[in-house]
Amino acid sequence: MKLERDGAVETFWFMVTGAPFEYEHHKRVILTLEDITEILDLRRIIPICSHCRKVRDDARFWRSVEDYFHRYTGTRFSHGICPDCLLRYYPDMVEEGIDENDSSGNKPKIRRHEPLTATDSSDVQRSAGTGNMTNPIRQKAVIGLSEGDRFRYERVFTQTETLQFGEMTHDYNPVHYDERWSDAKGFSGLICHGLLVGSMICEFGGQVGWLASGMNFKFIKPVYFGDRILCDVTITRIAPGGRSEAEAVFTNQHGEQVGFARLTGLLPQESERVLLKRMIDEGDPDNNLSGVRYDL
């Protein structure tokens, strides 16, 4: 169909569907016209960068392939890694042999590490300067994260850390320093700062390169010096462009939930994951958790 707009004739494409029905003993049809011009336009030549693979839209903005197709067709993408790239870039994650469940007969076996768990405190064994050892959480971020991915790690909080946290934040609430005050509040001893415990989410965020846009904490029970806290993080939503949501549950050594957090932010896109992989190849010297040993 050709229509005139602003003195110019433009061609529009419509998909027509009909739904017959009867009303007052008369046969009628509801016609629906759906503008599919933008979808058909995608069949034409699409300008794409030969290096970063971004696509230029009609407004001359450069967008990722995922964002471009989602914007114009509503298509969503799920990121993964093909068998050839898995063998080429992550041979240490591939077992010898072929996956017998793959009908094509060419899919390598992948070592499964879900959920990832680790301990993190003075008793953590790190291997600084051990060459190509890579933090599994960061390695997973390079391959590509998905909704439902789960990461677990532990940490023991000390009084020294609480004092240091108070110095950094200027939070000198006596509940962290004076037992008379903690007794008056009904606690059985001095307690850690809530945000100190909540900061455990930073280990996950730092390893995957999560750019935080929001954090919402709920502190349920006190955390005392010497408590071992398990942080259990689950990615709950990944939207086009990397906008994501996650939840974190904090549990003490008695199995009691002491806190909860909801997170929003941006996950690394393809070009950023390539850069993260390059950092790993260089030994990840700025990452003090690069050699953390996870209890998988």
Contacts in CASP RR format, 6 or more apart in sequence:
PFRMAT RR
TARGET T0000
AUTHOR 0000-0000-0000
METHOD contacts of the structure
MODEL  1
MKLERDGAVETFWFMVTGAPFEYEHHKRVILTLEDITEILDLRRIIPICS
HCRKVRDDARFWRSVEDYFHRYTGTRFSHGICPDCLLRYYPDMVEEGIDE
NDSSGNKPKIRRHEPLTATDSSDVQRSAGTGNMTNPIRQKAVIGLSEGDR
FRYERVFTQTETLQFGEMTHDYNPVHYDERWSDAKGFSGLICHGLLVGSM
ICEFGGQVGWLASGMNFKFIKPVYFGDRILCDVTITRIAPGGRSEAEAVF
TNQHGEQVGFARLTGLLPQESERVLLKRMIDEGDPDNNLSGVRYDL
1 11 0 8 1.000
1 12 0 8 1.000
1 13 0 8 1.000
1 14 0 8 1.000
2 9 0 8 1.000
2 10 0 8 1.000
2 11 0 8 1.000
2 12 0 8 1.000
3 9 0 8 1.000
3 10 0 8 1.000
3 12 0 8 1.000
4 10 0 8 1.000
11 37 0 8 1.000
12 35 0 8 1.000
12 37 0 8 1.000
13 35 0 8 1.000
13 36 0 8 1.000
13 37 0 8 1.000
13 40 0 8 1.000
14 33 0 8 1.000
14 34 0 8 1.000
14 35 0 8 1.000
14 36 0 8 1.000
15 33 0 8 1.000
15 34 0 8 1.000
15 36 0 8 1.000
16 31 0 8 1.000
16 32 0 8 1.000
16 33 0 8 1.000
16 34 0 8 1.000
17 31 0 8 1.000
17 32 0 8 1.000
17 34 0 8 1.000
18 29 0 8 1.000
18 30 0 8 1.000
18 31 0 8 1.000
18 32 0 8 1.000
19 29 0 8 1.000
19 30 0 8 1.000
19 32 0 8 1.000
20 27 0 8 1.000
20 28 0 8 1.000
20 29 0 8 1.000
21 27 0 8 1.000
21 28 0 8 1.000
21 29 0 8 1.000
21 30 0 8 1.000
22 28 0 8 1.000
38 72 0 8 1.000
38 73 0 8 1.000
39 72 0 8 1.000
39 73 0 8 1.000
41 72 0 8 1.000
42 69 0 8 1.000
42 72 0 8 1.000
42 73 0 8 1.000
46 55 0 8 1.000
46 68 0 8 1.000
47 55 0 8 1.000
47 56 0 8 1.000
48 54 0 8 1.000
48 55 0 8 1.000
48 56 0 8 1.000
48 65 0 8 1.000
49 55 0 8 1.000
49 56 0 8 1.000
49 62 0 8 1.000
52 271 0 8 1.000
53 64 0 8 1.000
53 65 0 8 1.000
53 270 0 8 1.000
54 62 0 8 1.000
54 63 0 8 1.000
54 64 0 8 1.000
54 65 0 8 1.000
55 62 0 8 1.000
55 63 0 8 1.000
55 64 0 8 1.000
55 65 0 8 1.000
55 68 0 8 1.000
56 62 0 8 1.000
56 63 0 8 1.000
57 63 0 8 1.000
57 68 0 8 1.000
57 71 0 8 1.000
57 72 0 8 1.000
63 71 0 8 1.000
64 241 0 8 1.000
64 269 0 8 1.000
64 270 0 8 1.000
65 77 0 8 1.000
66 76 0 8 1.000
66 77 0 8 1.000
66 240 0 8 1.000
66 241 0 8 1.000
67 240 0 8 1.000
67 241 0 8 1.000
69 75 0 8 1.000
69 77 0 8 1.000
70 76 0 8 1.000
70 77 0 8 1.000
70 240 0 8 1.000
71 240 0 8 1.000
76 240 0 8 1.000
77 240 0 8 1.000
78 146 0 8 1.000
79 144 0 8 1.000
79 145 0 8 1.000
79 146 0 8 1.000
79 270 0 8 1.000
80 143 0 8 1.000
80 144 0 8 1.000
80 146 0 8 1.000
81 89 0 8 1.000
81 90 0 8 1.000
81 143 0 8 1.000
81 144 0 8 1.000
83 106 0 8 1.000
83 107 0 8 1.000
83 108 0 8 1.000
86 93 0 8 1.000
86 94 0 8 1.000
86 108 0 8 1.000
86 110 0 8 1.000
86 143 0 8 1.000
87 94 0 8 1.000
87 108 0 8 1.000
89 277 0 8 1.000
90 139 0 8 1.000
90 142 0 8 1.000
90 143 0 8 1.000
92 132 0 8 1.000
93 110 0 8 1.000
93 111 0 8 1.000
93 139 0 8 1.000
93 143 0 8 1.000
94 108 0 8 1.000
94 109 0 8 1.000
94 110 0 8 1.000
94 111 0 8 1.000
95 108 0 8 1.000
95 109 0 8 1.000
95 110 0 8 1.000
95 111 0 8 1.000
96 109 0 8 1.000
97 108 0 8 1.000
97 109 0 8 1.000
98 105 0 8 1.000
98 106 0 8 1.000
98 107 0 8 1.000
98 108 0 8 1.000
98 109 0 8 1.000
99 105 0 8 1.000
99 107 0 8 1.000
99 108 0 8 1.000
99 109 0 8 1.000
99 110 0 8 1.000
113 136 0 8 1.000
113 294 0 8 1.000
113 296 0 8 1.000
114 149 0 8 1.000
114 150 0 8 1.000
115 150 0 8 1.000
115 151 0 8 1.000
115 152 0 8 1.000
115 232 0 8 1.000
116 136 0 8 1.000
116 137 0 8 1.000
116 140 0 8 1.000
116 150 0 8 1.000
116 151 0 8 1.000
116 152 0 8 1.000
116 153 0 8 1.000
116 294 0 8 1.000
116 296 0 8 1.000
117 152 0 8 1.000
117 153 0 8 1.000
117 154 0 8 1.000
117 294 0 8 1.000
117 295 0 8 1.000
117 296 0 8 1.000
118 124 0 8 1.000
118 152 0 8 1.000
118 153 0 8 1.000
118 154 0 8 1.000
118 292 0 8 1.000
118 293 0 8 1.000
118 294 0 8 1.000
118 295 0 8 1.000
119 153 0 8 1.000
119 154 0 8 1.000
119 155 0 8 1.000
119 295 0 8 1.000
120 153 0 8 1.000
120 154 0 8 1.000
120 155 0 8 1.000
120 203 0 8 1.000
120 292 0 8 1.000
121 154 0 8 1.000
121 155 0 8 1.000
121 156 0 8 1.000
121 228 0 8 1.000
122 156 0 8 1.000
122 158 0 8 1.000
123 156 0 8 1.000
124 292 0 8 1.000
124 293 0 8 1.000
125 293 0 8 1.000
126 288 0 8 1.000
126 289 0 8 1.000
126 291 0 8 1.000
126 292 0 8 1.000
126 293 0 8 1.000
127 133 0 8 1.000
127 291 0 8 1.000
127 293 0 8 1.000
128 288 0 8 1.000
128 291 0 8 1.000
129 283 0 8 1.000
129 290 0 8 1.000
129 291 0 8 1.000
130 291 0 8 1.000
131 283 0 8 1.000
132 283 0 8 1.000
133 290 0 8 1.000
133 291 0 8 1.000
134 280 0 8 1.000
134 284 0 8 1.000
134 290 0 8 1.000
134 291 0 8 1.000
135 207 0 8 1.000
135 284 0 8 1.000
135 287 0 8 1.000
135 289 0 8 1.000
135 290 0 8 1.000
135 291 0 8 1.000
135 292 0 8 1.000
136 294 0 8 1.000
136 296 0 8 1.000
137 151 0 8 1.000
137 203 0 8 1.000
137 204 0 8 1.000
137 207 0 8 1.000
137 208 0 8 1.000
138 207 0 8 1.000
138 208 0 8 1.000
138 276 0 8 1.000
138 280 0 8 1.000
138 284 0 8 1.000
138 287 0 8 1.000
138 290 0 8 1.000
139 280 0 8 1.000
140 149 0 8 1.000
140 208 0 8 1.000
141 207 0 8 1.000
141 208 0 8 1.000
141 209 0 8 1.000
141 267 0 8 1.000
141 268 0 8 1.000
141 273 0 8 1.000
141 276 0 8 1.000
142 273 0 8 1.000
142 276 0 8 1.000
142 277 0 8 1.000
142 280 0 8 1.000
144 273 0 8 1.000
145 208 0 8 1.000
145 235 0 8 1.000
145 238 0 8 1.000
145 244 0 8 1.000
145 267 0 8 1.000
146 235 0 8 1.000
146 238 0 8 1.000
147 235 0 8 1.000
147 236 0 8 1.000
147 237 0 8 1.000
147 238 0 8 1.000
148 234 0 8 1.000
148 235 0 8 1.000
148 236 0 8 1.000
149 234 0 8 1.000
149 235 0 8 1.000
150 232 0 8 1.000
150 233 0 8 1.000
150 234 0 8 1.000
150 235 0 8 1.000
151 204 0 8 1.000
151 232 0 8 1.000
151 233 0 8 1.000
151 234 0 8 1.000
152 230 0 8 1.000
152 231 0 8 1.000
152 232 0 8 1.000
152 233 0 8 1.000
153 200 0 8 1.000
153 203 0 8 1.000
153 204 0 8 1.000
153 230 0 8 1.000
153 231 0 8 1.000
153 294 0 8 1.000
154 228 0 8 1.000
154 229 0 8 1.000
154 230 0 8 1.000
154 231 0 8 1.000
155 200 0 8 1.000
155 228 0 8 1.000
155 229 0 8 1.000
155 231 0 8 1.000
156 226 0 8 1.000
156 227 0 8 1.000
156 228 0 8 1.000
156 229 0 8 1.000
157 192 0 8 1.000
157 196 0 8 1.000
157 197 0 8 1.000
157 223 0 8 1.000
157 225 0 8 1.000
157 226 0 8 1.000
157 227 0 8 1.000
157 229 0 8 1.000
158 225 0 8 1.000
158 226 0 8 1.000
159 190 0 8 1.000
159 225 0 8 1.000
161 192 0 8 1.000
161 196 0 8 1.000
162 176 0 8 1.000
162 190 0 8 1.000
162 192 0 8 1.000
162 193 0 8 1.000
162 196 0 8 1.000
162 225 0 8 1.000
165 171 0 8 1.000
165 192 0 8 1.000
165 193 0 8 1.000
165 195 0 8 1.000
165 196 0 8 1.000
166 172 0 8 1.000
166 176 0 8 1.000
166 193 0 8 1.000
169 193 0 8 1.000
169 195 0 8 1.000
171 193 0 8 1.000
171 195 0 8 1.000
173 193 0 8 1.000
174 180 0 8 1.000
174 181 0 8 1.000
174 182 0 8 1.000
175 181 0 8 1.000
175 182 0 8 1.000
175 185 0 8 1.000
175 187 0 8 1.000
175 190 0 8 1.000
175 191 0 8 1.000
176 190 0 8 1.000
176 191 0 8 1.000
176 192 0 8 1.000
176 193 0 8 1.000
177 190 0 8 1.000
178 190 0 8 1.000
179 189 0 8 1.000
179 190 0 8 1.000
182 189 0 8 1.000
182 190 0 8 1.000
182 191 0 8 1.000
183 189 0 8 1.000
187 222 0 8 1.000
187 224 0 8 1.000
188 224 0 8 1.000
189 224 0 8 1.000
190 224 0 8 1.000
190 225 0 8 1.000
191 222 0 8 1.000
191 223 0 8 1.000
191 224 0 8 1.000
192 222 0 8 1.000
192 223 0 8 1.000
192 224 0 8 1.000
192 225 0 8 1.000
192 227 0 8 1.000
194 217 0 8 1.000
194 219 0 8 1.000
194 223 0 8 1.000
195 217 0 8 1.000
197 219 0 8 1.000
197 223 0 8 1.000
197 229 0 8 1.000
197 250 0 8 1.000
197 258 0 8 1.000
197 259 0 8 1.000
198 217 0 8 1.000
198 231 0 8 1.000
198 248 0 8 1.000
198 250 0 8 1.000
198 259 0 8 1.000
198 261 0 8 1.000
200 229 0 8 1.000
200 231 0 8 1.000
200 248 0 8 1.000
200 250 0 8 1.000
201 215 0 8 1.000
201 231 0 8 1.000
201 233 0 8 1.000
201 248 0 8 1.000
201 261 0 8 1.000
201 263 0 8 1.000
203 231 0 8 1.000
203 289 0 8 1.000
204 210 0 8 1.000
204 231 0 8 1.000
204 233 0 8 1.000
204 246 0 8 1.000
204 248 0 8 1.000
205 212 0 8 1.000
207 287 0 8 1.000
207 289 0 8 1.000
208 267 0 8 1.000
208 268 0 8 1.000
209 267 0 8 1.000
209 268 0 8 1.000
209 272 0 8 1.000
209 276 0 8 1.000
210 244 0 8 1.000
210 246 0 8 1.000
210 263 0 8 1.000
210 265 0 8 1.000
210 266 0 8 1.000
210 267 0 8 1.000
211 265 0 8 1.000
211 266 0 8 1.000
212 263 0 8 1.000
212 264 0 8 1.000
212 265 0 8 1.000
213 264 0 8 1.000
213 265 0 8 1.000
213 266 0 8 1.000
214 263 0 8 1.000
214 264 0 8 1.000
214 265 0 8 1.000
215 261 0 8 1.000
215 262 0 8 1.000
215 263 0 8 1.000
215 264 0 8 1.000
216 261 0 8 1.000
216 262 0 8 1.000
216 263 0 8 1.000
217 259 0 8 1.000
217 260 0 8 1.000
217 261 0 8 1.000
218 259 0 8 1.000
218 260 0 8 1.000
218 261 0 8 1.000
219 258 0 8 1.000
219 259 0 8 1.000
220 257 0 8 1.000
220 258 0 8 1.000
220 259 0 8 1.000
220 260 0 8 1.000
221 252 0 8 1.000
221 256 0 8 1.000
221 257 0 8 1.000
221 258 0 8 1.000
221 259 0 8 1.000
222 258 0 8 1.000
223 229 0 8 1.000
223 252 0 8 1.000
223 258 0 8 1.000
227 252 0 8 1.000
227 253 0 8 1.000
227 258 0 8 1.000
228 252 0 8 1.000
228 253 0 8 1.000
229 250 0 8 1.000
229 251 0 8 1.000
229 252 0 8 1.000
229 253 0 8 1.000
229 258 0 8 1.000
230 250 0 8 1.000
230 251 0 8 1.000
230 252 0 8 1.000
231 248 0 8 1.000
231 249 0 8 1.000
231 250 0 8 1.000
232 248 0 8 1.000
232 249 0 8 1.000
232 250 0 8 1.000
232 251 0 8 1.000
233 246 0 8 1.000
233 247 0 8 1.000
233 248 0 8 1.000
234 246 0 8 1.000
234 247 0 8 1.000
234 248 0 8 1.000
235 244 0 8 1.000
235 245 0 8 1.000
235 246 0 8 1.000
236 245 0 8 1.000
236 246 0 8 1.000
236 247 0 8 1.000
237 244 0 8 1.000
237 245 0 8 1.000
238 244 0 8 1.000
238 267 0 8 1.000
241 266 0 8 1.000
241 269 0 8 1.000
242 266 0 8 1.000
242 267 0 8 1.000
242 269 0 8 1.000
243 264 0 8 1.000
243 265 0 8 1.000
243 266 0 8 1.000
244 264 0 8 1.000
244 265 0 8 1.000
244 266 0 8 1.000
244 267 0 8 1.000
245 262 0 8 1.000
245 263 0 8 1.000
245 264 0 8 1.000
245 265 0 8 1.000
246 262 0 8 1.000
246 263 0 8 1.000
247 260 0 8 1.000
247 261 0 8 1.000
247 262 0 8 1.000
247 263 0 8 1.000
248 260 0 8 1.000
248 261 0 8 1.000
248 263 0 8 1.000
249 257 0 8 1.000
249 259 0 8 1.000
249 260 0 8 1.000
250 257 0 8 1.000
250 258 0 8 1.000
250 259 0 8 1.000
250 260 0 8 1.000
250 261 0 8 1.000
251 257 0 8 1.000
251 258 0 8 1.000
252 258 0 8 1.000
268 276 0 8 1.000
279 286 0 8 1.000
279 287 0 8 1.000
280 290 0 8 1.000
283 290 0 8 1.000
284 290 0 8 1.000
END
